[in-house]
């Protein structure tokens, strides 16, 4: 299932991978994992809706992969952010 995963799926353009030891002890790097499961059309429409909200570019999502259920695919996106 991981053969076609986007090599940059763990790195987004708006906020690249943040190192755990960034030198700023007050700010900790966290990541949010977003997973979409549905028909290819549902997944594509949701990715476009998320893009319209300016949250994630479509290229930042992994390549949709079959889930094992007929007509269903899965894709994911990881967003890195800092919390105080």
mmCIF file of the N, C-alpha and C atoms, coordinates in Angstrom:
data_MODEL
# 
_entry.id   MODEL 
# 
loop_
_atom_site.group_PDB 
_atom_site.id 
_atom_site.type_symbol 
_atom_site.label_atom_id 
_atom_site.label_alt_id 
_atom_site.label_comp_id 
_atom_site.label_asym_id 
_atom_site.label_entity_id 
_atom_site.label_seq_id 
_atom_site.pdbx_PDB_ins_code 
_atom_site.Cartn_x 
_atom_site.Cartn_y 
_atom_site.Cartn_z 
_atom_site.occupancy 
_atom_site.B_iso_or_equiv 
_atom_site.pdbx_formal_charge 
_atom_site.auth_seq_id 
_atom_site.auth_comp_id 
_atom_site.auth_asym_id 
_atom_site.auth_atom_id 
_atom_site.pdbx_PDB_model_num 
ATOM 1   N N  . UNK A 1 1  ? 0.802   -1.192 0.000  1.00 0.00 ? 1  UNK A N  1 
ATOM 2   C CA . UNK A 1 1  ? 0.000   0.000  0.000  1.00 0.00 ? 1  UNK A CA 1 
ATOM 3   C C  . UNK A 1 1  ? 0.849   1.262  0.000  1.00 0.00 ? 1  UNK A C  1 
ATOM 4   N N  . UNK A 1 2  ? 2.090   1.207  0.401  1.00 0.00 ? 2  UNK A N  1 
ATOM 5   C CA . UNK A 1 2  ? 2.922   2.407  0.476  1.00 0.00 ? 2  UNK A CA 1 
ATOM 6   C C  . UNK A 1 2  ? 3.772   2.626  -0.767 1.00 0.00 ? 2  UNK A C  1 
ATOM 7   N N  . UNK A 1 3  ? 3.576   1.860  -1.807 1.00 0.00 ? 3  UNK A N  1 
ATOM 8   C CA . UNK A 1 3  ? 4.417   1.987  -2.995 1.00 0.00 ? 3  UNK A CA 1 
ATOM 9   C C  . UNK A 1 3  ? 4.306   3.342  -3.668 1.00 0.00 ? 3  UNK A C  1 
ATOM 10  N N  . UNK A 1 4  ? 3.107   3.931  -3.705 1.00 0.00 ? 4  UNK A N  1 
ATOM 11  C CA . UNK A 1 4  ? 2.894   5.168  -4.435 1.00 0.00 ? 4  UNK A CA 1 
ATOM 12  C C  . UNK A 1 4  ? 2.750   6.380  -3.539 1.00 0.00 ? 4  UNK A C  1 
ATOM 13  N N  . UNK A 1 5  ? 3.180   6.299  -2.320 1.00 0.00 ? 5  UNK A N  1 
ATOM 14  C CA . UNK A 1 5  ? 3.022   7.422  -1.409 1.00 0.00 ? 5  UNK A CA 1 
ATOM 15  C C  . UNK A 1 5  ? 3.977   8.532  -1.815 1.00 0.00 ? 5  UNK A C  1 
ATOM 16  N N  . UNK A 1 6  ? 3.435   9.731  -1.853 1.00 0.00 ? 6  UNK A N  1 
ATOM 17  C CA . UNK A 1 6  ? 4.193   10.916 -2.210 1.00 0.00 ? 6  UNK A CA 1 
ATOM 18  C C  . UNK A 1 6  ? 5.411   11.026 -1.287 1.00 0.00 ? 6  UNK A C  1 
ATOM 19  N N  . UNK A 1 7  ? 6.627   11.118 -1.849 1.00 0.00 ? 7  UNK A N  1 
ATOM 20  C CA . UNK A 1 7  ? 7.809   11.184 -0.993 1.00 0.00 ? 7  UNK A CA 1 
ATOM 21  C C  . UNK A 1 7  ? 7.820   12.412 -0.099 1.00 0.00 ? 7  UNK A C  1 
ATOM 22  N N  . UNK A 1 8  ? 7.065   13.444 -0.461 1.00 0.00 ? 8  UNK A N  1 
ATOM 23  C CA . UNK A 1 8  ? 7.021   14.648 0.352  1.00 0.00 ? 8  UNK A CA 1 
ATOM 24  C C  . UNK A 1 8  ? 5.783   14.707 1.224  1.00 0.00 ? 8  UNK A C  1 
ATOM 25  N N  . UNK A 1 9  ? 5.087   13.589 1.380  1.00 0.00 ? 9  UNK A N  1 
ATOM 26  C CA . UNK A 1 9  ? 3.857   13.613 2.159  1.00 0.00 ? 9  UNK A CA 1 
ATOM 27  C C  . UNK A 1 9  ? 4.116   13.911 3.631  1.00 0.00 ? 9  UNK A C  1 
ATOM 28  N N  . UNK A 1 10 ? 5.332   13.742 4.098  1.00 0.00 ? 10 UNK A N  1 
ATOM 29  C CA . UNK A 1 10 ? 5.682   14.041 5.480  1.00 0.00 ? 10 UNK A CA 1 
ATOM 30  C C  . UNK A 1 10 ? 6.305   15.431 5.592  1.00 0.00 ? 10 UNK A C  1 
ATOM 31  N N  . UNK A 1 11 ? 6.195   16.228 4.529  1.00 0.00 ? 11 UNK A N  1 
ATOM 32  C CA . UNK A 1 11 ? 6.804   17.549 4.479  1.00 0.00 ? 11 UNK A CA 1 
ATOM 33  C C  . UNK A 1 11 ? 5.865   18.457 3.705  1.00 0.00 ? 11 UNK A C  1 
ATOM 34  N N  . UNK A 1 12 ? 5.263   19.434 4.357  1.00 0.00 ? 12 UNK A N  1 
ATOM 35  C CA . UNK A 1 12 ? 4.378   20.321 3.617  1.00 0.00 ? 12 UNK A CA 1 
ATOM 36  C C  . UNK A 1 12 ? 5.058   21.649 3.373  1.00 0.00 ? 12 UNK A C  1 
ATOM 37  N N  . UNK A 1 13 ? 4.638   22.349 2.330  1.00 0.00 ? 13 UNK A N  1 
ATOM 38  C CA . UNK A 1 13 ? 5.311   23.560 1.897  1.00 0.00 ? 13 UNK A CA 1 
ATOM 39  C C  . UNK A 1 13 ? 5.074   24.744 2.822  1.00 0.00 ? 13 UNK A C  1 
ATOM 40  N N  . UNK A 1 14 ? 3.933   24.766 3.520  1.00 0.00 ? 14 UNK A N  1 
ATOM 41  C CA . UNK A 1 14 ? 3.616   25.897 4.373  1.00 0.00 ? 14 UNK A CA 1 
ATOM 42  C C  . UNK A 1 14 ? 4.358   25.871 5.698  1.00 0.00 ? 14 UNK A C  1 
ATOM 43  N N  . UNK A 1 15 ? 4.662   24.707 6.191  1.00 0.00 ? 15 UNK A N  1 
ATOM 44  C CA . UNK A 1 15 ? 5.323   24.569 7.484  1.00 0.00 ? 15 UNK A CA 1 
ATOM 45  C C  . UNK A 1 15 ? 6.111   23.270 7.464  1.00 0.00 ? 15 UNK A C  1 
ATOM 46  N N  . UNK A 1 16 ? 7.357   23.310 7.004  1.00 0.00 ? 16 UNK A N  1 
ATOM 47  C CA . UNK A 1 16 ? 8.124   22.076 6.845  1.00 0.00 ? 16 UNK A CA 1 
ATOM 48  C C  . UNK A 1 16 ? 8.333   21.330 8.156  1.00 0.00 ? 16 UNK A C  1 
ATOM 49  N N  . UNK A 1 17 ? 8.852   20.125 8.036  1.00 0.00 ? 17 UNK A N  1 
ATOM 50  C CA . UNK A 1 17 ? 9.135   19.320 9.232  1.00 0.00 ? 17 UNK A CA 1 
ATOM 51  C C  . UNK A 1 17 ? 9.843   20.173 10.267 1.00 0.00 ? 17 UNK A C  1 
ATOM 52  N N  . UNK A 1 18 ? 9.329   20.174 11.466 1.00 0.00 ? 18 UNK A N  1 
ATOM 53  C CA . UNK A 1 18 ? 9.982   20.953 12.500 1.00 0.00 ? 18 UNK A CA 1 
ATOM 54  C C  . UNK A 1 18 ? 10.810  20.013 13.359 1.00 0.00 ? 18 UNK A C  1 
ATOM 55  N N  . UNK A 1 19 ? 12.037  20.361 13.610 1.00 0.00 ? 19 UNK A N  1 
ATOM 56  C CA . UNK A 1 19 ? 12.891  19.503 14.424 1.00 0.00 ? 19 UNK A CA 1 
ATOM 57  C C  . UNK A 1 19 ? 12.426  19.496 15.872 1.00 0.00 ? 19 UNK A C  1 
ATOM 58  N N  . UNK A 1 20 ? 12.576  18.364 16.505 1.00 0.00 ? 20 UNK A N  1 
ATOM 59  C CA . UNK A 1 20 ? 12.184  18.245 17.911 1.00 0.00 ? 20 UNK A CA 1 
ATOM 60  C C  . UNK A 1 20 ? 13.021  19.152 18.803 1.00 0.00 ? 20 UNK A C  1 
ATOM 61  N N  . UNK A 1 21 ? 14.286  19.322 18.482 1.00 0.00 ? 21 UNK A N  1 
ATOM 62  C CA . UNK A 1 21 ? 15.170  20.175 19.274 1.00 0.00 ? 21 UNK A CA 1 
ATOM 63  C C  . UNK A 1 21 ? 15.498  21.426 18.481 1.00 0.00 ? 21 UNK A C  1 
ATOM 64  N N  . UNK A 1 22 ? 14.535  22.332 18.375 1.00 0.00 ? 22 UNK A N  1 
ATOM 65  C CA . UNK A 1 22 ? 14.722  23.531 17.565 1.00 0.00 ? 22 UNK A CA 1 
ATOM 66  C C  . UNK A 1 22 ? 15.479  24.621 18.305 1.00 0.00 ? 22 UNK A C  1 
ATOM 67  N N  . UNK A 1 23 ? 15.818  24.407 19.558 1.00 0.00 ? 23 UNK A N  1 
ATOM 68  C CA . UNK A 1 23 ? 16.524  25.419 20.322 1.00 0.00 ? 23 UNK A CA 1 
ATOM 69  C C  . UNK A 1 23 ? 15.577  26.301 21.123 1.00 0.00 ? 23 UNK A C  1 
ATOM 70  N N  . UNK A 1 24 ? 14.312  26.270 20.803 1.00 0.00 ? 24 UNK A N  1 
ATOM 71  C CA . UNK A 1 24 ? 13.311  27.042 21.524 1.00 0.00 ? 24 UNK A CA 1 
ATOM 72  C C  . UNK A 1 24 ? 12.554  26.082 22.430 1.00 0.00 ? 24 UNK A C  1 
ATOM 73  N N  . UNK A 1 25 ? 12.934  26.029 23.689 1.00 0.00 ? 25 UNK A N  1 
ATOM 74  C CA . UNK A 1 25 ? 12.389  25.049 24.621 1.00 0.00 ? 25 UNK A CA 1 
ATOM 75  C C  . UNK A 1 25 ? 10.909  25.272 24.920 1.00 0.00 ? 25 UNK A C  1 
ATOM 76  N N  . UNK A 1 26 ? 10.399  26.509 24.758 1.00 0.00 ? 26 UNK A N  1 
ATOM 77  C CA . UNK A 1 26 ? 9.002   26.796 25.076 1.00 0.00 ? 26 UNK A CA 1 
ATOM 78  C C  . UNK A 1 26 ? 8.052   26.290 24.000 1.00 0.00 ? 26 UNK A C  1 
ATOM 79  N N  . UNK A 1 27 ? 8.526   26.158 22.800 1.00 0.00 ? 27 UNK A N  1 
ATOM 80  C CA . UNK A 1 27 ? 7.661   25.744 21.695 1.00 0.00 ? 27 UNK A CA 1 
ATOM 81  C C  . UNK A 1 27 ? 7.962   24.298 21.335 1.00 0.00 ? 27 UNK A C  1 
ATOM 82  N N  . UNK A 1 28 ? 6.944   23.496 21.297 1.00 0.00 ? 28 UNK A N  1 
ATOM 83  C CA . UNK A 1 28 ? 7.106   22.085 20.955 1.00 0.00 ? 28 UNK A CA 1 
ATOM 84  C C  . UNK A 1 28 ? 6.442   21.817 19.619 1.00 0.00 ? 28 UNK A C  1 
ATOM 85  N N  . UNK A 1 29 ? 7.122   21.037 18.805 1.00 0.00 ? 29 UNK A N  1 
ATOM 86  C CA . UNK A 1 29 ? 6.597   20.681 17.502 1.00 0.00 ? 29 UNK A CA 1 
ATOM 87  C C  . UNK A 1 29 ? 5.595   19.539 17.660 1.00 0.00 ? 29 UNK A C  1 
ATOM 88  N N  . UNK A 1 30 ? 4.456   19.694 17.047 1.00 0.00 ? 30 UNK A N  1 
ATOM 89  C CA . UNK A 1 30 ? 3.419   18.659 17.047 1.00 0.00 ? 30 UNK A CA 1 
ATOM 90  C C  . UNK A 1 30 ? 3.029   18.387 15.604 1.00 0.00 ? 30 UNK A C  1 
ATOM 91  N N  . UNK A 1 31 ? 2.385   17.269 15.387 1.00 0.00 ? 31 UNK A N  1 
ATOM 92  C CA . UNK A 1 31 ? 1.883   17.011 14.049 1.00 0.00 ? 31 UNK A CA 1 
ATOM 93  C C  . UNK A 1 31 ? 0.464   16.486 14.120 1.00 0.00 ? 31 UNK A C  1 
ATOM 94  N N  . UNK A 1 32 ? -0.315  16.904 13.136 1.00 0.00 ? 32 UNK A N  1 
ATOM 95  C CA . UNK A 1 32 ? -1.694  16.439 13.002 1.00 0.00 ? 32 UNK A CA 1 
ATOM 96  C C  . UNK A 1 32 ? -1.755  15.574 11.752 1.00 0.00 ? 32 UNK A C  1 
ATOM 97  N N  . UNK A 1 33 ? -2.261  14.360 11.909 1.00 0.00 ? 33 UNK A N  1 
ATOM 98  C CA . UNK A 1 33 ? -2.381  13.435 10.784 1.00 0.00 ? 33 UNK A CA 1 
ATOM 99  C C  . UNK A 1 33 ? -3.825  13.450 10.298 1.00 0.00 ? 33 UNK A C  1 
ATOM 100 N N  . UNK A 1 34 ? -4.016  13.788 9.044  1.00 0.00 ? 34 UNK A N  1 
ATOM 101 C CA . UNK A 1 34 ? -5.340  13.840 8.435  1.00 0.00 ? 34 UNK A CA 1 
ATOM 102 C C  . UNK A 1 34 ? -5.471  12.659 7.485  1.00 0.00 ? 34 UNK A C  1 
ATOM 103 N N  . UNK A 1 35 ? -6.531  11.901 7.622  1.00 0.00 ? 35 UNK A N  1 
ATOM 104 C CA . UNK A 1 35 ? -6.762  10.727 6.779  1.00 0.00 ? 35 UNK A CA 1 
ATOM 105 C C  . UNK A 1 35 ? -8.141  10.867 6.139  1.00 0.00 ? 35 UNK A C  1 
ATOM 106 N N  . UNK A 1 36 ? -8.194  10.638 4.834  1.00 0.00 ? 36 UNK A N  1 
ATOM 107 C CA . UNK A 1 36 ? -9.466  10.630 4.116  1.00 0.00 ? 36 UNK A CA 1 
ATOM 108 C C  . UNK A 1 36 ? -9.707  9.234  3.579  1.00 0.00 ? 36 UNK A C  1 
ATOM 109 N N  . UNK A 1 37 ? -10.911 8.733  3.762  1.00 0.00 ? 37 UNK A N  1 
ATOM 110 C CA . UNK A 1 37 ? -11.302 7.428  3.239  1.00 0.00 ? 37 UNK A CA 1 
ATOM 111 C C  . UNK A 1 37 ? -12.653 7.606  2.567  1.00 0.00 ? 37 UNK A C  1 
ATOM 112 N N  . UNK A 1 38 ? -12.763 7.140  1.337  1.00 0.00 ? 38 UNK A N  1 
ATOM 113 C CA . UNK A 1 38 ? -14.028 7.232  0.622  1.00 0.00 ? 38 UNK A CA 1 
ATOM 114 C C  . UNK A 1 38 ? -13.836 6.858  -0.829 1.00 0.00 ? 38 UNK A C  1 
ATOM 115 N N  . UNK A 1 39 ? -14.837 7.152  -1.633 1.00 0.00 ? 39 UNK A N  1 
ATOM 116 C CA . UNK A 1 39 ? -14.702 6.889  -3.062 1.00 0.00 ? 39 UNK A CA 1 
ATOM 117 C C  . UNK A 1 39 ? -13.666 7.860  -3.619 1.00 0.00 ? 39 UNK A C  1 
ATOM 118 N N  . UNK A 1 40 ? -13.050 7.536  -4.745 1.00 0.00 ? 40 UNK A N  1 
ATOM 119 C CA . UNK A 1 40 ? -12.085 8.476  -5.330 1.00 0.00 ? 40 UNK A CA 1 
ATOM 120 C C  . UNK A 1 40 ? -12.678 9.874  -5.534 1.00 0.00 ? 40 UNK A C  1 
ATOM 121 N N  . UNK A 1 41 ? -13.937 9.944  -5.946 1.00 0.00 ? 41 UNK A N  1 
ATOM 122 C CA . UNK A 1 41 ? -14.583 11.242 -6.154 1.00 0.00 ? 41 UNK A CA 1 
ATOM 123 C C  . UNK A 1 41 ? -14.751 11.996 -4.834 1.00 0.00 ? 41 UNK A C  1 
ATOM 124 N N  . UNK A 1 42 ? -15.191 11.311 -3.787 1.00 0.00 ? 42 UNK A N  1 
ATOM 125 C CA . UNK A 1 42 ? -15.355 11.951 -2.479 1.00 0.00 ? 42 UNK A CA 1 
ATOM 126 C C  . UNK A 1 42 ? -14.020 12.466 -1.951 1.00 0.00 ? 42 UNK A C  1 
ATOM 127 N N  . UNK A 1 43 ? -12.991 11.658 -2.086 1.00 0.00 ? 43 UNK A N  1 
ATOM 128 C CA . UNK A 1 43 ? -11.663 12.045 -1.608 1.00 0.00 ? 43 UNK A CA 1 
ATOM 129 C C  . UNK A 1 43 ? -11.160 13.255 -2.389 1.00 0.00 ? 43 UNK A C  1 
ATOM 130 N N  . UNK A 1 44 ? -11.301 13.222 -3.707 1.00 0.00 ? 44 UNK A N  1 
ATOM 131 C CA . UNK A 1 44 ? -10.847 14.342 -4.542 1.00 0.00 ? 44 UNK A CA 1 
ATOM 132 C C  . UNK A 1 44 ? -11.597 15.626 -4.177 1.00 0.00 ? 44 UNK A C  1 
ATOM 133 N N  . UNK A 1 45 ? -12.913 15.538 -4.008 1.00 0.00 ? 45 UNK A N  1 
ATOM 134 C CA . UNK A 1 45 ? -13.708 16.722 -3.662 1.00 0.00 ? 45 UNK A CA 1 
ATOM 135 C C  . UNK A 1 45 ? -13.319 17.272 -2.293 1.00 0.00 ? 45 UNK A C  1 
ATOM 136 N N  . UNK A 1 46 ? -13.041 16.398 -1.350 1.00 0.00 ? 46 UNK A N  1 
ATOM 137 C CA . UNK A 1 46 ? -12.647 16.843 -0.017 1.00 0.00 ? 46 UNK A CA 1 
ATOM 138 C C  . UNK A 1 46 ? -11.278 17.512 -0.050 1.00 0.00 ? 46 UNK A C  1 
ATOM 139 N N  . UNK A 1 47 ? -10.346 16.939 -0.797 1.00 0.00 ? 47 UNK A N  1 
ATOM 140 C CA . UNK A 1 47 ? -9.020  17.556 -0.940 1.00 0.00 ? 47 UNK A CA 1 
ATOM 141 C C  . UNK A 1 47 ? -9.161  18.945 -1.548 1.00 0.00 ? 47 UNK A C  1 
ATOM 142 N N  . UNK A 1 48 ? -10.011 19.091 -2.552 1.00 0.00 ? 48 UNK A N  1 
ATOM 143 C CA . UNK A 1 48 ? -10.227 20.404 -3.172 1.00 0.00 ? 48 UNK A CA 1 
ATOM 144 C C  . UNK A 1 48 ? -10.893 21.377 -2.204 1.00 0.00 ? 48 UNK A C  1 
ATOM 145 N N  . UNK A 1 49 ? -11.803 20.889 -1.364 1.00 0.00 ? 49 UNK A N  1 
ATOM 146 C CA . UNK A 1 49 ? -12.451 21.748 -0.370 1.00 0.00 ? 49 UNK A CA 1 
ATOM 147 C C  . UNK A 1 49 ? -11.439 22.228 0.674  1.00 0.00 ? 49 UNK A C  1 
ATOM 148 N N  . UNK A 1 50 ? -10.563 21.339 1.103  1.00 0.00 ? 50 UNK A N  1 
ATOM 149 C CA . UNK A 1 50 ? -9.517  21.709 2.066  1.00 0.00 ? 50 UNK A CA 1 
ATOM 150 C C  . UNK A 1 50 ? -8.569  22.731 1.437  1.00 0.00 ? 50 UNK A C  1 
ATOM 151 N N  . UNK A 1 51 ? -8.281  22.564 0.158  1.00 0.00 ? 51 UNK A N  1 
ATOM 152 C CA . UNK A 1 51 ? -7.434  23.517 -0.563 1.00 0.00 ? 51 UNK A CA 1 
ATOM 153 C C  . UNK A 1 51 ? -8.127  24.878 -0.663 1.00 0.00 ? 51 UNK A C  1 
ATOM 154 N N  . UNK A 1 52 ? -9.432  24.890 -0.918 1.00 0.00 ? 52 UNK A N  1 
ATOM 155 C CA . UNK A 1 52 ? -10.183 26.144 -1.009 1.00 0.00 ? 52 UNK A CA 1 
ATOM 156 C C  . UNK A 1 52 ? -10.128 26.919 0.308  1.00 0.00 ? 52 UNK A C  1 
ATOM 157 N N  . UNK A 1 53 ? -9.979  26.201 1.414  1.00 0.00 ? 53 UNK A N  1 
ATOM 158 C CA . UNK A 1 53 ? -9.842  26.837 2.731  1.00 0.00 ? 53 UNK A CA 1 
ATOM 159 C C  . UNK A 1 53 ? -8.407  27.289 3.003  1.00 0.00 ? 53 UNK A C  1 
ATOM 160 N N  . UNK A 1 54 ? -7.517  27.042 2.035  1.00 0.00 ? 54 UNK A N  1 
ATOM 161 C CA . UNK A 1 54 ? -6.092  27.410 2.121  1.00 0.00 ? 54 UNK A CA 1 
ATOM 162 C C  . UNK A 1 54 ? -5.378  26.691 3.260  1.00 0.00 ? 54 UNK A C  1 
ATOM 163 N N  . UNK A 1 55 ? -5.804  25.464 3.522  1.00 0.00 ? 55 UNK A N  1 
ATOM 164 C CA . UNK A 1 55 ? -5.165  24.685 4.586  1.00 0.00 ? 55 UNK A CA 1 
ATOM 165 C C  . UNK A 1 55 ? -4.094  23.757 4.043  1.00 0.00 ? 55 UNK A C  1 
ATOM 166 N N  . UNK A 1 56 ? -4.355  23.115 2.905  1.00 0.00 ? 56 UNK A N  1 
ATOM 167 C CA . UNK A 1 56 ? -3.389  22.168 2.341  1.00 0.00 ? 56 UNK A CA 1 
ATOM 168 C C  . UNK A 1 56 ? -3.516  22.136 0.827  1.00 0.00 ? 56 UNK A C  1 
ATOM 169 N N  . UNK A 1 57 ? -2.389  22.194 0.155  1.00 0.00 ? 57 UNK A N  1 
ATOM 170 C CA . UNK A 1 57 ? -2.349  22.090 -1.304 1.00 0.00 ? 57 UNK A CA 1 
ATOM 171 C C  . UNK A 1 57 ? -2.595  20.633 -1.695 1.00 0.00 ? 57 UNK A C  1 
ATOM 172 N N  . UNK A 1 58 ? -3.305  20.386 -2.792 1.00 0.00 ? 58 UNK A N  1 
ATOM 173 C CA . UNK A 1 58 ? -3.573  19.002 -3.204 1.00 0.00 ? 58 UNK A CA 1 
ATOM 174 C C  . UNK A 1 58 ? -2.319  18.137 -3.348 1.00 0.00 ? 58 UNK A C  1 
ATOM 175 N N  . UNK A 1 59 ? -1.199  18.733 -3.737 1.00 0.00 ? 59 UNK A N  1 
ATOM 176 C CA . UNK A 1 59 ? 0.044   17.965 -3.896 1.00 0.00 ? 59 UNK A CA 1 
ATOM 177 C C  . UNK A 1 59 ? 0.624   17.483 -2.571 1.00 0.00 ? 59 UNK A C  1 
ATOM 178 N N  . UNK A 1 60 ? 0.138   18.016 -1.460 1.00 0.00 ? 60 UNK A N  1 
ATOM 179 C CA . UNK A 1 60 ? 0.657   17.620 -0.153 1.00 0.00 ? 60 UNK A CA 1 
ATOM 180 C C  . UNK A 1 60 ? 0.048   16.314 0.360  1.00 0.00 ? 60 UNK A C  1 
ATOM 181 N N  . UNK A 1 61 ? -1.020  15.857 -0.273 1.00 0.00 ? 61 UNK A N  1 
ATOM 182 C CA . UNK A 1 61 ? -1.668  14.599 0.122  1.00 0.00 ? 61 UNK A CA 1 
ATOM 183 C C  . UNK A 1 61 ? -0.951  13.433 -0.523 1.00 0.00 ? 61 UNK A C  1 
ATOM 184 N N  . UNK A 1 62 ? -0.965  12.293 0.126  1.00 0.00 ? 62 UNK A N  1 
ATOM 185 C CA . UNK A 1 62 ? -0.382  11.088 -0.471 1.00 0.00 ? 62 UNK A CA 1 
ATOM 186 C C  . UNK A 1 62 ? -1.246  10.654 -1.653 1.00 0.00 ? 62 UNK A C  1 
ATOM 187 N N  . UNK A 1 63 ? -0.683  9.816  -2.487 1.00 0.00 ? 63 UNK A N  1 
ATOM 188 C CA . UNK A 1 63 ? -1.430  9.256  -3.608 1.00 0.00 ? 63 UNK A CA 1 
ATOM 189 C C  . UNK A 1 63 ? -2.531  8.352  -3.057 1.00 0.00 ? 63 UNK A C  1 
ATOM 190 N N  . UNK A 1 64 ? -3.778  8.527  -3.516 1.00 0.00 ? 64 UNK A N  1 
ATOM 191 C CA . UNK A 1 64 ? -4.850  7.644  -3.029 1.00 0.00 ? 64 UNK A CA 1 
ATOM 192 C C  . UNK A 1 64 ? -4.535  6.175  -3.305 1.00 0.00 ? 64 UNK A C  1 
ATOM 193 N N  . UNK A 1 65 ? -4.733  5.356  -2.291 1.00 0.00 ? 65 UNK A N  1 
ATOM 194 C CA . UNK A 1 65 ? -4.464  3.915  -2.381 1.00 0.00 ? 65 UNK A CA 1 
ATOM 195 C C  . UNK A 1 65 ? -5.743  3.142  -2.088 1.00 0.00 ? 65 UNK A C  1 
ATOM 196 N N  . UNK A 1 66 ? -5.945  1.992  -2.725 1.00 0.00 ? 66 UNK A N  1 
ATOM 197 C CA . UNK A 1 66 ? -7.123  1.172  -2.424 1.00 0.00 ? 66 UNK A CA 1 
ATOM 198 C C  . UNK A 1 66 ? -7.107  0.714  -0.965 1.00 0.00 ? 66 UNK A C  1 
ATOM 199 N N  . UNK A 1 67 ? -8.284  0.620  -0.378 1.00 0.00 ? 67 UNK A N  1 
ATOM 200 C CA . UNK A 1 67 ? -8.388  0.182  1.018  1.00 0.00 ? 67 UNK A CA 1 
ATOM 201 C C  . UNK A 1 67 ? -8.669  -1.309 1.141  1.00 0.00 ? 67 UNK A C  1 
ATOM 202 N N  . UNK A 1 68 ? -9.016  -1.943 0.059  1.00 0.00 ? 68 UNK A N  1 
ATOM 203 C CA . UNK A 1 68 ? -9.421  -3.345 0.110  1.00 0.00 ? 68 UNK A CA 1 
ATOM 204 C C  . UNK A 1 68 ? -10.920 -3.497 -0.075 1.00 0.00 ? 68 UNK A C  1 
ATOM 205 N N  . UNK A 1 69 ? -11.652 -2.401 0.152  1.00 0.00 ? 69 UNK A N  1 
ATOM 206 C CA . UNK A 1 69 ? -13.093 -2.406 -0.113 1.00 0.00 ? 69 UNK A CA 1 
ATOM 207 C C  . UNK A 1 69 ? -13.304 -1.873 -1.528 1.00 0.00 ? 69 UNK A C  1 
ATOM 208 N N  . UNK A 1 70 ? -14.141 -2.510 -2.310 1.00 0.00 ? 70 UNK A N  1 
ATOM 209 C CA . UNK A 1 70 ? -14.367 -2.058 -3.686 1.00 0.00 ? 70 UNK A CA 1 
ATOM 210 C C  . UNK A 1 70 ? -14.824 -0.596 -3.747 1.00 0.00 ? 70 UNK A C  1 
ATOM 211 N N  . UNK A 1 71 ? -14.166 0.176  -4.608 1.00 0.00 ? 71 UNK A N  1 
ATOM 212 C CA . UNK A 1 71 ? -14.540 1.571  -4.821 1.00 0.00 ? 71 UNK A CA 1 
ATOM 213 C C  . UNK A 1 71 ? -14.107 2.522  -3.733 1.00 0.00 ? 71 UNK A C  1 
ATOM 214 N N  . UNK A 1 72 ? -13.246 2.086  -2.819 1.00 0.00 ? 72 UNK A N  1 
ATOM 215 C CA . UNK A 1 72 ? -12.829 2.926  -1.701 1.00 0.00 ? 72 UNK A CA 1 
ATOM 216 C C  . UNK A 1 72 ? -11.319 3.121  -1.720 1.00 0.00 ? 72 UNK A C  1 
ATOM 217 N N  . UNK A 1 73 ? -10.884 4.372  -1.467 1.00 0.00 ? 73 UNK A N  1 
ATOM 218 C CA . UNK A 1 73 ? -9.463  4.693  -1.402 1.00 0.00 ? 73 UNK A CA 1 
ATOM 219 C C  . UNK A 1 73 ? -9.172  5.422  -0.099 1.00 0.00 ? 73 UNK A C  1 
ATOM 220 N N  . UNK A 1 74 ? -7.878  5.527  0.216  1.00 0.00 ? 74 UNK A N  1 
ATOM 221 C CA . UNK A 1 74 ? -7.413  6.206  1.415  1.00 0.00 ? 74 UNK A CA 1 
ATOM 222 C C  . UNK A 1 74 ? -6.233  7.085  1.036  1.00 0.00 ? 74 UNK A C  1 
ATOM 223 N N  . UNK A 1 75 ? -6.176  8.271  1.617  1.00 0.00 ? 75 UNK A N  1 
ATOM 224 C CA . UNK A 1 75 ? -5.045  9.169  1.436  1.00 0.00 ? 75 UNK A CA 1 
ATOM 225 C C  . UNK A 1 75 ? -4.790  9.863  2.771  1.00 0.00 ? 75 UNK A C  1 
ATOM 226 N N  . UNK A 1 76 ? -3.580  10.406 2.948  1.00 0.00 ? 76 UNK A N  1 
ATOM 227 C CA . UNK A 1 76 ? -3.286  11.100 4.200  1.00 0.00 ? 76 UNK A CA 1 
ATOM 228 C C  . UNK A 1 76 ? -2.442  12.335 3.944  1.00 0.00 ? 76 UNK A C  1 
ATOM 229 N N  . UNK A 1 77 ? -2.407  13.192 4.946  1.00 0.00 ? 77 UNK A N  1 
ATOM 230 C CA . UNK A 1 77 ? -1.654  14.444 4.917  1.00 0.00 ? 77 UNK A CA 1 
ATOM 231 C C  . UNK A 1 77 ? -1.217  14.722 6.347  1.00 0.00 ? 77 UNK A C  1 
ATOM 232 N N  . UNK A 1 78 ? -0.001  15.182 6.530  1.00 0.00 ? 78 UNK A N  1 
ATOM 233 C CA . UNK A 1 78 ? 0.500   15.501 7.869  1.00 0.00 ? 78 UNK A CA 1 
ATOM 234 C C  . UNK A 1 78 ? 0.828   16.984 7.924  1.00 0.00 ? 78 UNK A C  1 
ATOM 235 N N  . UNK A 1 79 ? 0.274   17.671 8.919  1.00 0.00 ? 79 UNK A N  1 
ATOM 236 C CA . UNK A 1 79 ? 0.524   19.103 9.122  1.00 0.00 ? 79 UNK A CA 1 
ATOM 237 C C  . UNK A 1 79 ? 1.342   19.247 10.400 1.00 0.00 ? 79 UNK A C  1 
ATOM 238 N N  . UNK A 1 80 ? 2.466   19.931 10.304 1.00 0.00 ? 80 UNK A N  1 
ATOM 239 C CA . UNK A 1 80 ? 3.308   20.198 11.469 1.00 0.00 ? 80 UNK A CA 1 
ATOM 240 C C  . UNK A 1 80 ? 3.002   21.595 11.995 1.00 0.00 ? 80 UNK A C  1 
ATOM 241 N N  . UNK A 1 81 ? 3.003   21.751 13.312 1.00 0.00 ? 81 UNK A N  1 
ATOM 242 C CA . UNK A 1 81 ? 2.741   23.048 13.909 1.00 0.00 ? 81 UNK A CA 1 
ATOM 243 C C  . UNK A 1 81 ? 3.404   23.103 15.281 1.00 0.00 ? 81 UNK A C  1 
ATOM 244 N N  . UNK A 1 82 ? 3.519   24.313 15.796 1.00 0.00 ? 82 UNK A N  1 
ATOM 245 C CA . UNK A 1 82 ? 4.106   24.513 17.119 1.00 0.00 ? 82 UNK A CA 1 
ATOM 246 C C  . UNK A 1 82 ? 3.020   24.842 18.133 1.00 0.00 ? 82 UNK A C  1 
ATOM 247 N N  . UNK A 1 83 ? 3.190   24.361 19.342 1.00 0.00 ? 83 UNK A N  1 
ATOM 248 C CA . UNK A 1 83 ? 2.306   24.726 20.449 1.00 0.00 ? 83 UNK A CA 1 
ATOM 249 C C  . UNK A 1 83 ? 3.169   25.236 21.589 1.00 0.00 ? 83 UNK A C  1 
ATOM 250 N N  . UNK A 1 84 ? 2.608   26.141 22.355 1.00 0.00 ? 84 UNK A N  1 
ATOM 251 C CA . UNK A 1 84 ? 3.347   26.698 23.499 1.00 0.00 ? 84 UNK A CA 1 
ATOM 252 C C  . UNK A 1 84 ? 3.083   25.903 24.745 1.00 0.00 ? 84 UNK A C  1 
# 
